[in-house]
Amino acid sequence: MRIKLDENLPLKLAVSLAALGHDVDTVLEEGLAGHADMDIWQIAQREKRVLITQDLDFSDAREFLPGTHSGILLVRLSAPSRERLLARVLEIFQTQAVHQWSGCLVVVTDHKVRILRPSIN
């Protein structure tokens, strides 16, 4: 999976996801920290990368309609320490069929994974 890791997630997650075989770019390593959300979004889409973020600006399924983008993984933990973020995202990538999430809006909480898939018309 091609991934863009937002600046609000630990850099160690990029290393861990790469070790699982994913192609991971990070906002921090690319010098994009502090850029507007839509700038990050456009870059992720141009590069055909799933954006992993904690930013609620990406939670509106009407604005980010599944099937119209490369994918969003929104992580919403009750107490999002670096360790808990790392552990939860790695758990998801090791137990879920993430390779099927292209074009989806996925919301991960402490205990659930909600996947909004592109509608089939």
Sequence and secondary structure as in RCSB ss.txt:
>XXXX:A:sequence
MRIKLDENLPLKLAVSLAALGHDVDTVLEEGLAGHADMDIWQIAQREKRVLITQDLDFSDAREFLPGTHSGILLV
RLSAPSRERLLARVLEIFQTQAVHQWSGCLVVVTDHKVRILRPSIN
>XXXX:A:secstr
 EEEE TTS HHHHHHHHHTT EEEETTTTT TT  HHHHHHHHHHTT EEEE  GGG  TTTT TTSSS EEEE
  SS  HHHHHHHHHHHHHHS GGG TT EEEE SS EEEE     
